[in-house]
Amino acid sequence: QDSFDEELKKFRDINNGVKEQLERDTQALKAEMAAADEELQAQVSTFEDHEAKAFAALKSNSEKCVETWAAINDAFAKLTALEQERLEIVETFQAGIREYAIQ
């Protein structure tokens, strides 16, 4: 009976030691997981910040492109009007020359 009790005590001591080690390992793993999660959240937040800034820059550049195209279209319309005016002046001048030549 004493031998059995001693073996049982050794078994319980070993079992308790394993339980304690398992608990320490579990706590350490939880701490590592919490730190990794915190790091991941920081990276996600940084990514979201960069994404928001990139989207804002893209939107701004897009708006500038629209403004630039509008300005180009306006300039082209003015150029077309000036060309039309030039053609009318040339026609008037040529008509004047023809009229003068006939007289």
Secondary structure, DSSP 8 states (H G I E B T S, - for coil): -HHHHHHHHHHHHHHHHHHHHHHHHHHHHHHHHHHHHHHHHHHHHHHHHHHHHHHHHHHHHHHHHHHHHHHHHHHHHHHHHHHHHHHHHHHHHHHHHHHHHH-
